[in-house]
Amino acid sequence: MKKIIQYIKQFRKEQYELKLAVDEIEFANKFRDSIKSVRCWQEESLFVGNWAGNYAFFYVISRILQEFQFQEVVEFGLGESSKFISGYLQTWLAHFNAKTNNKYPMNVVLTPLEEKSFEQKSFTGYKDLSGVSTAADFYIVDGPFGSDGASRCDIIEIVEKKKLNEEFIIIIDDIHREGENYTFKQLIEKLQSKGFEIGYSTYIGKKTLGVIATPKFKFALSF
Protein backbone atom coordinates (compact mmCIF):
# COMPACT_ATOMS: atom_id res chain seq x y z
CA MET A 1 0.00 0.00 0.00
CA LYS A 2 2.82 2.41 0.90
CA LYS A 3 4.48 1.80 -2.46
CA ILE A 4 1.24 2.59 -4.27
CA ILE A 5 0.86 5.85 -2.34
CA GLN A 6 4.48 6.80 -3.09
CA TYR A 7 3.93 5.98 -6.75
CA ILE A 8 0.81 8.17 -6.90
CA LYS A 9 2.64 11.06 -5.21
CA GLN A 10 5.57 10.74 -7.62
CA PHE A 11 3.20 10.55 -10.59
CA ARG A 12 1.36 13.70 -9.50
CA LYS A 13 4.65 15.51 -8.96
CA GLU A 14 5.87 14.59 -12.43
CA GLN A 15 2.55 15.65 -13.98
CA TYR A 16 2.73 19.00 -12.21
CA GLU A 17 6.33 19.58 -13.33
CA LEU A 18 5.28 18.69 -16.89
CA LYS A 19 2.46 21.23 -16.72
CA LEU A 20 4.88 23.92 -15.54
CA ALA A 21 7.21 23.11 -18.45
CA VAL A 22 4.31 23.39 -20.92
CA ASP A 23 3.20 26.69 -19.36
CA GLU A 24 6.76 28.00 -19.67
CA ILE A 25 6.82 27.12 -23.39
CA GLU A 26 3.55 29.01 -23.83
CA PHE A 27 5.01 32.06 -22.10
CA ALA A 28 8.13 31.80 -24.28
CA ASN A 29 5.97 31.92 -27.41
CA LYS A 30 3.90 34.81 -26.05
CA PHE A 31 7.09 36.65 -25.12
CA ARG A 32 8.57 36.30 -28.60
CA ASP A 33 5.32 37.54 -30.14
CA SER A 34 5.16 40.48 -27.74
CA ILE A 35 8.60 41.85 -28.72
CA LYS A 36 8.37 41.48 -32.50
CA SER A 37 7.77 45.19 -33.03
CA VAL A 38 10.39 46.36 -30.50
CA ARG A 39 13.69 46.69 -32.32
CA CYS A 40 15.92 47.15 -29.28
CA TRP A 41 14.74 43.83 -27.85
CA GLN A 42 15.20 42.06 -31.17
CA GLU A 43 18.82 43.18 -31.27
CA GLU A 44 19.66 42.37 -27.63
CA SER A 45 20.84 38.97 -26.41
CA LEU A 46 18.80 37.81 -23.44
CA PHE A 47 19.73 34.87 -21.23
CA VAL A 48 16.52 33.53 -19.71
CA GLY A 49 16.20 31.07 -16.82
CA ASN A 50 18.40 29.67 -14.06
CA TRP A 51 19.26 32.63 -11.82
CA ALA A 52 17.73 35.10 -14.28
CA GLY A 53 14.00 35.59 -14.75
CA ASN A 54 12.01 33.03 -16.67
CA TYR A 55 9.85 33.61 -19.75
CA ALA A 56 6.76 34.40 -17.69
CA PHE A 57 8.73 37.15 -15.93
CA PHE A 58 10.04 38.73 -19.12
CA TYR A 59 6.70 38.42 -20.90
CA VAL A 60 4.89 40.31 -18.15
CA ILE A 61 7.57 43.01 -18.04
CA SER A 62 7.48 43.41 -21.83
CA ARG A 63 3.71 43.86 -21.78
CA ILE A 64 3.81 46.30 -18.87
CA LEU A 65 6.46 48.49 -20.50
CA GLN A 66 4.56 48.57 -23.80
CA GLU A 67 1.14 49.21 -22.26
CA PHE A 68 2.02 51.90 -19.72
CA GLN A 69 4.22 54.94 -19.31
CA PHE A 70 6.05 55.38 -16.02
CA GLN A 71 7.57 58.34 -14.24
CA GLU A 72 10.16 56.25 -12.41
CA VAL A 73 11.17 52.60 -12.40
CA VAL A 74 12.98 50.94 -9.49
CA GLU A 75 14.48 47.47 -9.73
CA PHE A 76 15.91 45.49 -6.82
CA GLY A 77 18.65 43.36 -8.36
CA LEU A 78 20.93 43.83 -11.34
CA GLY A 79 21.05 41.41 -14.25
CA GLU A 80 19.23 40.37 -17.42
CA SER A 81 16.04 42.22 -16.54
CA SER A 82 18.03 45.43 -15.95
CA LYS A 83 19.47 45.17 -19.46
CA PHE A 84 16.05 44.37 -20.88
CA ILE A 85 14.27 47.29 -19.18
CA SER A 86 16.95 49.94 -19.74
CA GLY A 87 17.18 49.13 -23.45
CA TYR A 88 13.47 49.73 -23.93
CA LEU A 89 13.38 52.94 -21.87
CA GLN A 90 16.34 54.40 -23.77
CA THR A 91 14.64 53.69 -27.09
CA TRP A 92 11.27 55.03 -25.92
CA LEU A 93 12.71 58.31 -24.63
CA ALA A 94 14.88 58.80 -27.70
CA HIS A 95 11.78 58.49 -29.88
CA PHE A 96 9.35 60.59 -27.84
CA ASN A 97 11.61 63.12 -26.20
CA ALA A 98 14.47 64.53 -28.23
CA LYS A 99 15.70 66.47 -25.21
CA THR A 100 17.04 63.30 -23.65
CA ASN A 101 19.82 63.06 -26.27
CA ASN A 102 19.39 59.28 -26.34
CA LYS A 103 20.21 59.05 -22.66
CA TYR A 104 17.88 57.65 -20.05
CA PRO A 105 18.77 58.85 -16.54
CA MET A 106 19.74 55.66 -14.76
CA ASN A 107 21.01 55.55 -11.21
CA VAL A 108 22.68 52.30 -10.15
CA VAL A 109 23.06 52.05 -6.37
CA LEU A 110 25.50 49.45 -5.04
CA THR A 111 25.04 48.69 -1.38
CA PRO A 112 26.27 45.84 0.83
CA LEU A 113 23.92 43.12 2.00
CA GLU A 114 23.14 42.51 5.64
CA GLU A 115 20.95 40.30 7.77
CA LYS A 116 17.68 42.01 8.70
CA SER A 117 14.42 40.99 10.32
CA PHE A 118 10.74 41.48 9.53
CA GLU A 119 8.00 40.28 11.87
CA GLN A 120 10.64 38.27 13.73
CA LYS A 121 11.73 36.54 10.52
CA SER A 122 15.29 37.02 9.30
CA PHE A 123 16.13 37.83 5.69
CA THR A 124 19.04 39.11 3.62
CA GLY A 125 18.46 42.72 2.61
CA TYR A 126 20.21 45.83 1.37
CA LYS A 127 22.11 47.78 4.01
CA ASP A 128 21.33 51.24 2.65
CA LEU A 129 17.91 52.04 1.12
CA SER A 130 18.35 55.81 1.20
CA GLY A 131 18.90 55.92 -2.57
CA VAL A 132 15.68 54.05 -3.35
CA SER A 133 12.79 56.25 -4.42
CA THR A 134 9.52 55.93 -2.55
CA ALA A 135 7.71 57.83 -5.32
CA ALA A 136 8.31 55.40 -8.21
CA ASP A 137 5.33 53.91 -10.03
CA PHE A 138 6.94 50.63 -11.12
CA TYR A 139 8.89 48.38 -8.76
CA ILE A 140 10.55 45.12 -9.79
CA VAL A 141 11.78 42.94 -6.94
CA ASP A 142 14.26 40.35 -8.20
CA GLY A 143 17.00 40.64 -5.62
CA PRO A 144 18.94 40.07 -3.49
CA PHE A 145 19.31 36.30 -3.20
CA GLY A 146 16.31 34.65 -1.61
CA SER A 147 16.00 33.77 2.07
CA ASP A 148 13.96 31.11 3.83
CA GLY A 149 10.90 32.14 5.84
CA ALA A 150 10.88 35.75 4.65
CA SER A 151 12.69 37.12 1.61
CA ARG A 152 13.33 40.45 -0.10
CA CYS A 153 11.30 42.36 2.49
CA ASP A 154 13.01 45.69 1.75
CA ILE A 155 10.18 46.47 -0.67
CA ILE A 156 7.76 46.60 2.27
CA GLU A 157 9.78 49.34 3.96
CA ILE A 158 9.72 51.37 0.73
CA VAL A 159 6.03 50.92 -0.03
CA GLU A 160 4.94 51.75 3.53
CA LYS A 161 6.04 55.33 2.80
CA LYS A 162 3.79 55.74 -0.25
CA LYS A 163 0.79 58.08 -0.23
CA LEU A 164 -2.77 56.88 -0.83
CA ASN A 165 -3.17 58.90 -4.03
CA GLU A 166 -0.17 57.22 -5.69
CA GLU A 167 -0.60 54.66 -8.48
CA PHE A 168 1.93 51.88 -9.01
CA ILE A 169 2.77 48.33 -10.05
CA ILE A 170 4.94 45.96 -8.03
CA ILE A 171 6.39 42.73 -9.40
CA ILE A 172 7.90 40.18 -7.02
CA ASP A 173 9.68 37.33 -8.75
CA ASP A 174 10.15 33.79 -7.44
CA ILE A 175 7.01 33.62 -5.28
CA HIS A 176 6.90 29.87 -5.83
CA ARG A 177 9.44 29.89 -3.00
CA GLU A 178 8.31 30.15 0.61
CA GLY A 179 10.21 33.35 1.46
CA GLU A 180 9.11 35.40 -1.55
CA ASN A 181 5.53 34.13 -1.26
CA TYR A 182 5.45 35.26 2.36
CA THR A 183 6.65 38.73 1.36
CA PHE A 184 4.10 38.92 -1.47
CA LYS A 185 1.25 38.17 0.95
CA GLN A 186 2.60 40.53 3.61
CA LEU A 187 2.89 43.32 1.07
CA ILE A 188 -0.74 42.85 0.01
CA GLU A 189 -1.87 42.94 3.64
CA LYS A 190 0.20 46.06 4.40
CA LEU A 191 -1.17 47.95 1.40
CA GLN A 192 -4.76 46.96 2.11
CA SER A 193 -4.44 47.93 5.78
CA LYS A 194 -3.19 51.37 4.72
CA GLY A 195 -6.31 51.82 2.56
CA PHE A 196 -4.81 51.29 -0.89
CA GLU A 197 -7.17 49.98 -3.56
CA ILE A 198 -5.14 47.19 -5.13
CA GLY A 199 -5.52 44.01 -7.12
CA TYR A 200 -3.04 41.19 -7.44
CA SER A 201 -2.34 38.23 -9.68
CA THR A 202 0.22 35.48 -10.28
CA TYR A 203 1.83 34.26 -13.48
CA ILE A 204 3.03 30.66 -13.36
CA GLY A 205 5.64 29.10 -15.63
CA LYS A 206 8.73 27.18 -14.50
CA LYS A 207 8.84 29.85 -11.80
CA THR A 208 6.10 32.11 -10.45
CA LEU A 209 5.90 35.89 -10.18
CA GLY A 210 3.37 38.00 -8.34
CA VAL A 211 1.98 41.33 -9.56
CA ILE A 212 0.28 43.98 -7.40
CA ALA A 213 -1.38 46.95 -9.11
CA THR A 214 -3.52 49.96 -8.27
CA PRO A 215 -6.55 50.76 -10.50
CA LYS A 216 -4.62 52.77 -13.10
CA PHE A 217 -2.52 49.70 -13.89
CA LYS A 218 -5.13 46.98 -13.28
CA PHE A 219 -4.75 45.50 -16.79
CA ALA A 220 -1.30 44.26 -15.76
CA LEU A 221 -3.13 41.62 -13.72
CA SER A 222 -4.58 39.84 -16.76
CA PHE A 223 -1.99 39.72 -19.57
Secondary structure, 3 states (H helix, E strand, C coil): CHHHHHHHHHHHHHHHHHHHHHHHHHHHHHHHHHCCCCHHHHCCCCCCCCCCCCHHHHHHHHHHHHHCCCCCEEEECCCHHHHHHHHHHHHHHHHHCHHHCCCCCCCCCCCCEEEEEECCEEEEEECCCCCCCCCCCEEEECCCCCCCCCCCCHHHHHHCCCCCCCCCEEEECCCCCHHHHHHHHHHHHHHHHCCCCCEEEEEECCCEEEEEECHHHHHHHCC
